[in-house]
Amino acid sequence: MNISKAEQRTLHVLARGGAILVEKNDCGKIIRVNCASREGWSLKDCTLRVFRRLKRKRLIASSRGGPYCVTRLGRISVRSQLDNRA
């Protein structure tokens, strides 16, 4: 499966315990997304376009109206990255 760099970064953050919080308008349409890591940092690469691509590929999902998290398919699809922590 072809996954862009921005999608990879977003999936990596989600696989490490992050979540995507969505903001909807009055009609229920998603107008803004915010990808937050488990440490509370916000990922700038996660745009509405990246969010829609990940959702269409079924790499992320929401359950019971909660934030969007990575699915099992998303965990399999993400390539490993080095952790820069010391």
N, CA, C and O atoms as a GROMACS GRO file, in nm:
protein
  344
    1MET      N    1   0.084  -0.117   0.000
    1MET     CA    2   0.000   0.000   0.000
    1MET      C    3   0.089   0.124   0.000
    1MET      O    4   0.184   0.132   0.078
    2ASN      N    5   0.060   0.217  -0.087
    2ASN     CA    6   0.136   0.341  -0.094
    2ASN      C    7   0.087   0.439   0.011
    2ASN      O    8  -0.031   0.475   0.014
    3ILE      N    9   0.179   0.480   0.096
    3ILE     CA   10   0.147   0.574   0.203
    3ILE      C   11   0.248   0.687   0.198
    3ILE      O   12   0.369   0.663   0.196
    4SER      N   13   0.199   0.812   0.195
    4SER     CA   14   0.288   0.928   0.186
    4SER      C   15   0.362   0.950   0.317
    4SER      O   16   0.331   0.888   0.419
    5LYS      N   17   0.461   1.039   0.314
    5LYS     CA   18   0.539   1.069   0.434
    5LYS      C   19   0.453   1.128   0.544
    5LYS      O   20   0.468   1.093   0.661
    6ALA      N   21   0.362   1.219   0.508
    6ALA     CA   22   0.274   1.280   0.608
    6ALA      C   23   0.182   1.175   0.671
    6ALA      O   24   0.156   1.178   0.791
    7GLU      N   25   0.134   1.082   0.588
    7GLU     CA   26   0.051   0.975   0.641
    7GLU      C   27   0.132   0.884   0.732
    7GLU      O   28   0.082   0.840   0.836
    8GLN      N   29   0.256   0.855   0.695
    8GLN     CA   30   0.344   0.772   0.779
    8GLN      C   31   0.368   0.837   0.914
    8GLN      O   32   0.360   0.771   1.018
    9ARG      N   33   0.396   0.967   0.914
    9ARG     CA   34   0.421   1.038   1.039
    9ARG      C   35   0.297   1.034   1.128
    9ARG      O   36   0.307   1.012   1.249
   10THR      N   37   0.182   1.056   1.069
   10THR     CA   38   0.058   1.054   1.145
   10THR      C   39   0.032   0.916   1.202
   10THR      O   40  -0.003   0.903   1.320
   11LEU      N   41   0.048   0.813   1.122
   11LEU     CA   42   0.027   0.676   1.170
   11LEU      C   43   0.126   0.640   1.281
   11LEU      O   44   0.091   0.571   1.376
   12HIS      N   45   0.249   0.688   1.268
   12HIS     CA   46   0.350   0.659   1.370
   12HIS      C   47   0.310   0.720   1.504
   12HIS      O   48   0.323   0.656   1.608
   13VAL      N   49   0.262   0.843   1.502
   13VAL     CA   50   0.217   0.909   1.625
   13VAL      C   51   0.098   0.835   1.684
   13VAL      O   52   0.091   0.815   1.805
   14LEU      N   53   0.006   0.794   1.599
   14LEU     CA   54  -0.112   0.721   1.646
   14LEU      C   55  -0.075   0.584   1.702
   14LEU      O   56  -0.133   0.540   1.801
   15ALA      N   57   0.020   0.517   1.638
   15ALA     CA   58   0.062   0.385   1.685
   15ALA      C   59   0.129   0.392   1.822
   15ALA      O   60   0.129   0.294   1.896
   16ARG      N   61   0.186   0.507   1.854
   16ARG     CA   62   0.251   0.524   1.983
   16ARG      C   63   0.156   0.576   2.090
   16ARG      O   64   0.201   0.614   2.199
   17GLY      N   65   0.026   0.580   2.062
   17GLY     CA   66  -0.072   0.617   2.162
   17GLY      C   67  -0.139   0.750   2.140
   17GLY      O   68  -0.212   0.797   2.227
   18GLY      N   69  -0.117   0.813   2.026
   18GLY     CA   70  -0.180   0.940   1.997
   18GLY      C   71  -0.323   0.923   1.949
   18GLY      O   72  -0.372   0.811   1.936
   19ALA      N   73  -0.388   1.035   1.922
   19ALA     CA   74  -0.526   1.032   1.874
   19ALA      C   75  -0.552   1.155   1.788
   19ALA      O   76  -0.485   1.258   1.802
   20ILE      N   77  -0.650   1.144   1.700
   20ILE     CA   78  -0.691   1.256   1.616
   20ILE      C   79  -0.824   1.307   1.669
   20ILE      O   80  -0.923   1.233   1.674
   21LEU      N   81  -0.826   1.432   1.706
   21LEU     CA   82  -0.948   1.497   1.755
   21LEU      C   83  -1.007   1.577   1.640
   21LEU      O   84  -0.936   1.651   1.572
   22VAL      N   85  -1.137   1.564   1.619
   22VAL     CA   86  -1.202   1.632   1.507
   22VAL      C   87  -1.294   1.741   1.559
   22VAL      O   88  -1.347   1.734   1.670
   23GLU      N   89  -1.312   1.843   1.475
   23GLU     CA   90  -1.405   1.952   1.504
   23GLU      C   91  -1.507   1.954   1.391
   23GLU      O   92  -1.472   1.957   1.273
   24LYS      N   93  -1.634   1.952   1.429
   24LYS     CA   94  -1.742   1.947   1.330
   24LYS      C   95  -1.822   2.077   1.332
   24LYS      O   96  -1.828   2.146   1.433
   25ASN      N   97  -1.883   2.107   1.218
   25ASN     CA   98  -1.971   2.224   1.211
   25ASN      C   99  -2.112   2.183   1.253
   25ASN      O  100  -2.133   2.070   1.298
   26ASP      N  101  -2.208   2.273   1.238
   26ASP     CA  102  -2.346   2.247   1.282
   26ASP      C  103  -2.411   2.132   1.206
   26ASP      O  104  -2.498   2.063   1.259
   27CYS      N  105  -2.370   2.111   1.082
   27CYS     CA  106  -2.427   2.004   1.000
   27CYS      C  107  -2.364   1.868   1.028
   27CYS      O  108  -2.412   1.766   0.978
   28GLY      N  109  -2.259   1.864   1.107
   28GLY     CA  110  -2.192   1.739   1.139
   28GLY      C  111  -2.076   1.707   1.047
   28GLY      O  112  -2.018   1.598   1.056
   29LYS      N  113  -2.039   1.800   0.959
   29LYS     CA  114  -1.928   1.779   0.867
   29LYS      C  115  -1.796   1.815   0.937
   29LYS      O  116  -1.788   1.916   1.007
   30ILE      N  117  -1.695   1.732   0.918
   30ILE     CA  118  -1.564   1.756   0.980
   30ILE      C  119  -1.497   1.873   0.911
   30ILE      O  120  -1.479   1.871   0.789
   31ILE      N  121  -1.460   1.976   0.988
   31ILE     CA  122  -1.399   2.095   0.930
   31ILE      C  123  -1.254   2.113   0.973
   31ILE      O  124  -1.178   2.184   0.907
   32ARG      N  125  -1.213   2.050   1.084
   32ARG     CA  126  -1.076   2.067   1.133
   32ARG      C  127  -1.035   1.943   1.211
   32ARG      O  128  -1.116   1.884   1.282
   33VAL      N  129  -0.908   1.904   1.195
   33VAL     CA  130  -0.854   1.790   1.270
   33VAL      C  131  -0.728   1.833   1.344
   33VAL      O  132  -0.657   1.923   1.301
   34ASN      N  133  -0.704   1.767   1.455
   34ASN     CA  134  -0.585   1.793   1.534
   34ASN      C  135  -0.531   1.658   1.582
   34ASN      O  136  -0.597   1.587   1.658
   35CYS      N  137  -0.412   1.625   1.537
   35CYS     CA  138  -0.347   1.501   1.578
   35CYS      C  139  -0.259   1.531   1.698
   35CYS      O  140  -0.164   1.609   1.689
   36ALA      N  141  -0.290   1.468   1.810
   36ALA     CA  142  -0.216   1.491   1.934
   36ALA      C  143  -0.144   1.363   1.974
   36ALA      O  144  -0.202   1.254   1.971
   37SER      N  145  -0.017   1.376   2.011
   37SER     CA  146   0.058   1.261   2.060
   37SER      C  147   0.019   1.235   2.204
   37SER      O  148  -0.051   1.316   2.266
   38ARG      N  149   0.063   1.123   2.258
   38ARG     CA  150   0.026   1.092   2.396
   38ARG      C  151   0.092   1.186   2.496
   38ARG      O  152   0.047   1.197   2.610
   39GLU      N  153   0.199   1.255   2.453
   39GLU     CA  154   0.263   1.355   2.539
   39GLU      C  155   0.194   1.490   2.533
   39GLU      O  156   0.225   1.579   2.613
   40GLY      N  157   0.099   1.506   2.440
   40GLY     CA  158   0.025   1.631   2.428
   40GLY      C  159   0.071   1.722   2.316
   40GLY      O  160   0.017   1.831   2.299
   41TRP      N  161   0.170   1.680   2.239
   41TRP     CA  162   0.219   1.760   2.127
   41TRP      C  163   0.125   1.747   2.009
   41TRP      O  164   0.063   1.642   1.989
   42SER      N  165   0.115   1.853   1.930
   42SER     CA  166   0.030   1.854   1.812
   42SER      C  167   0.116   1.832   1.688
   42SER      O  168   0.223   1.891   1.675
   43LEU      N  169   0.069   1.748   1.597
   43LEU     CA  170   0.141   1.716   1.474
   43LEU      C  171   0.089   1.804   1.362
   43LEU      O  172  -0.030   1.803   1.330
   44LYS      N  173   0.179   1.880   1.302
   44LYS     CA  174   0.140   1.975   1.197
   44LYS      C  175   0.113   1.904   1.064
   44LYS      O  176   0.038   1.956   0.981
   45ASP      N  177   0.174   1.788   1.041
   45ASP     CA  178   0.156   1.715   0.915
   45ASP      C  179   0.016   1.658   0.897
   45ASP      O  180  -0.024   1.627   0.785
   46CYS      N  181  -0.057   1.645   1.003
   46CYS     CA  182  -0.191   1.586   0.996
   46CYS      C  183  -0.292   1.693   0.955
   46CYS      O  184  -0.343   1.768   1.039
   47THR      N  185  -0.318   1.701   0.826
   47THR     CA  186  -0.415   1.796   0.772
   47THR      C  187  -0.547   1.724   0.745
   47THR      O  188  -0.556   1.602   0.762
   48LEU      N  189  -0.646   1.798   0.705
   48LEU     CA  190  -0.776   1.739   0.673
   48LEU      C  191  -0.764   1.643   0.555
   48LEU      O  192  -0.831   1.540   0.550
   49ARG      N  193  -0.677   1.676   0.462
   49ARG     CA  194  -0.656   1.590   0.345
   49ARG      C  195  -0.592   1.457   0.386
   49ARG      O  196  -0.634   1.350   0.340
   50VAL      N  197  -0.491   1.463   0.471
   50VAL     CA  198  -0.425   1.340   0.520
   50VAL      C  199  -0.524   1.257   0.601
   50VAL      O  200  -0.528   1.135   0.588
   51PHE      N  201  -0.603   1.323   0.684
   51PHE     CA  202  -0.704   1.254   0.764
   51PHE      C  203  -0.801   1.177   0.675
   51PHE      O  204  -0.831   1.060   0.701
   52ARG      N  205  -0.851   1.243   0.570
   52ARG     CA  206  -0.947   1.177   0.481
   52ARG      C  207  -0.885   1.059   0.407
   52ARG      O  208  -0.952   0.958   0.384
   53ARG      N  209  -0.759   1.072   0.370
   53ARG     CA  210  -0.691   0.961   0.302
   53ARG      C  211  -0.677   0.840   0.394
   53ARG      O  212  -0.703   0.727   0.353
   54LEU      N  213  -0.635   0.865   0.519
   54LEU     CA  214  -0.619   0.756   0.615
   54LEU      C  215  -0.753   0.690   0.646
   54LEU      O  216  -0.761   0.569   0.662
   55LYS      N  217  -0.856   0.770   0.655
   55LYS     CA  218  -0.989   0.717   0.683
   55LYS      C  219  -1.041   0.635   0.566
   55LYS      O  220  -1.101   0.529   0.585
   56ARG      N  221  -1.018   0.684   0.444
   56ARG     CA  222  -1.062   0.611   0.324
   56ARG      C  223  -0.990   0.477   0.310
   56ARG      O  224  -1.049   0.379   0.264
   57LYS      N  225  -0.862   0.474   0.348
   57LYS     CA  226  -0.784   0.350   0.341
   57LYS      C  227  -0.809   0.258   0.460
   57LYS      O  228  -0.754   0.149   0.468
   58ARG      N  229  -0.894   0.303   0.554
   58ARG     CA  230  -0.930   0.230   0.675
   58ARG      C  231  -0.810   0.202   0.765
   58ARG      O  232  -0.801   0.096   0.827
   59LEU      N  233  -0.719   0.298   0.770
   59LEU     CA  234  -0.603   0.287   0.858
   59LEU      C  235  -0.630   0.350   0.994
   59LEU      O  236  -0.558   0.325   1.090
   60ILE      N  237  -0.735   0.433   1.002
   60ILE     CA  238  -0.778   0.493   1.129
   60ILE      C  239  -0.928   0.474   1.143
   60ILE      O  240  -0.999   0.459   1.043
   61ALA      N  241  -0.975   0.474   1.267
   61ALA     CA  242  -1.118   0.459   1.291
   61ALA      C  243  -1.153   0.519   1.426
   61ALA      O  244  -1.067   0.535   1.514
   62SER      N  245  -1.278   0.552   1.441
   62SER     CA  246  -1.331   0.604   1.567
   62SER      C  247  -1.433   0.505   1.620
   62SER      O  248  -1.508   0.446   1.543
   63SER      N  249  -1.435   0.486   1.749
   63SER     CA  250  -1.535   0.397   1.807
   63SER      C  251  -1.614   0.471   1.914
   63SER      O  252  -1.557   0.539   2.000
   64ARG      N  253  -1.745   0.457   1.907
   64ARG     CA  254  -1.837   0.517   2.003
   64ARG      C  255  -1.823   0.668   2.013
   64ARG      O  256  -1.837   0.724   2.122
   65GLY      N  257  -1.795   0.735   1.903
   65GLY     CA  258  -1.788   0.881   1.902
   65GLY      C  259  -1.662   0.937   1.964
   65GLY      O  260  -1.654   1.057   1.987
   66GLY      N  261  -1.564   0.855   1.990
   66GLY     CA  262  -1.439   0.900   2.050
   66GLY      C  263  -1.341   0.951   1.947
   66GLY      O  264  -1.376   0.962   1.830
   67PRO      N  265  -1.219   0.981   1.988
   67PRO     CA  266  -1.118   1.027   1.893
   67PRO      C  267  -1.076   0.914   1.798
   67PRO      O  268  -1.093   0.796   1.828
   68TYR      N  269  -1.022   0.953   1.684
   68TYR     CA  270  -0.977   0.856   1.586
   68TYR      C  271  -0.842   0.799   1.629
   68TYR      O  272  -0.751   0.872   1.666
   69CYS      N  273  -0.831   0.666   1.624
   69CYS     CA  274  -0.708   0.595   1.660
   69CYS      C  275  -0.669   0.504   1.545
   69CYS      O  276  -0.747   0.482   1.453
   70VAL      N  277  -0.549   0.451   1.551
   70VAL     CA  278  -0.500   0.363   1.447
   70VAL      C  279  -0.570   0.228   1.457
   70VAL      O  280  -0.597   0.179   1.567
   71THR      N  281  -0.598   0.167   1.342
   71THR     CA  282  -0.659   0.034   1.338
   71THR      C  283  -0.549  -0.071   1.329
   71THR      O  284  -0.430  -0.039   1.321
   72ARG      N  285  -0.589  -0.196   1.332
   72ARG     CA  286  -0.492  -0.305   1.319
   72ARG      C  287  -0.421  -0.298   1.183
   72ARG      O  288  -0.300  -0.318   1.175
   73LEU      N  289  -0.497  -0.271   1.079
   73LEU     CA  290  -0.439  -0.256   0.945
   73LEU      C  291  -0.340  -0.140   0.942
   73LEU      O  292  -0.237  -0.147   0.875
   74GLY      N  293  -0.372  -0.031   1.014
   74GLY     CA  294  -0.282   0.083   1.021
   74GLY      C  295  -0.151   0.050   1.090
   74GLY      O  296  -0.045   0.096   1.048
   75ARG      N  297  -0.158  -0.031   1.195
   75ARG     CA  298  -0.035  -0.072   1.265
   75ARG      C  299   0.053  -0.160   1.178
   75ARG      O  300   0.176  -0.152   1.184
   76ILE      N  301  -0.011  -0.243   1.099
   76ILE     CA  302   0.066  -0.329   1.008
   76ILE      C  303   0.131  -0.247   0.897
   76ILE      O  304   0.242  -0.277   0.854
   77SER      N  305   0.060  -0.144   0.850
   77SER     CA  306   0.106  -0.064   0.736
   77SER      C  307   0.215   0.036   0.771
   77SER      O  308   0.290   0.077   0.683
   78VAL      N  309   0.226   0.076   0.896
   78VAL     CA  310   0.323   0.179   0.933
   78VAL      C  311   0.464   0.118   0.932
   78VAL      O  312   0.487   0.008   0.982
   79ARG      N  313   0.556   0.194   0.875
   79ARG     CA  314   0.697   0.151   0.875
   79ARG      C  315   0.761   0.198   1.004
   79ARG      O  316   0.724   0.303   1.057
   80SER      N  317   0.854   0.122   1.054
   80SER     CA  318   0.918   0.159   1.180
   80SER      C  319   1.004   0.282   1.162
   80SER      O  320   1.062   0.302   1.056
   81GLN      N  321   1.013   0.362   1.266
   81GLN     CA  322   1.098   0.482   1.268
   81GLN      C  323   1.184   0.476   1.393
   81GLN      O  324   1.146   0.418   1.494
   82LEU      N  325   1.299   0.538   1.385
   82LEU     CA  326   1.385   0.545   1.501
   82LEU      C  327   1.326   0.641   1.602
   82LEU      O  328   1.270   0.745   1.566
   83ASP      N  329   1.338   0.607   1.729
   83ASP     CA  330   1.293   0.694   1.836
   83ASP      C  331   1.411   0.778   1.879
   83ASP      O  332   1.516   0.724   1.914
   84ASN      N  333   1.396   0.910   1.876
   84ASN     CA  334   1.506   0.999   1.905
   84ASN      C  335   1.524   1.030   2.053
   84ASN      O  336   1.598   1.121   2.090
   85ARG      N  337   1.457   0.956   2.136
   85ARG     CA  338   1.475   0.976   2.280
   85ARG      C  339   1.608   0.920   2.326
   85ARG      O  340   1.656   0.820   2.272
   86ALA      N  341   1.666   0.984   2.424
   86ALA     CA  342   1.796   0.938   2.475
   86ALA      C  343   1.778   0.837   2.584
   86ALA      O  344   1.877   0.786   2.638
   0.00000   0.00000   0.00000
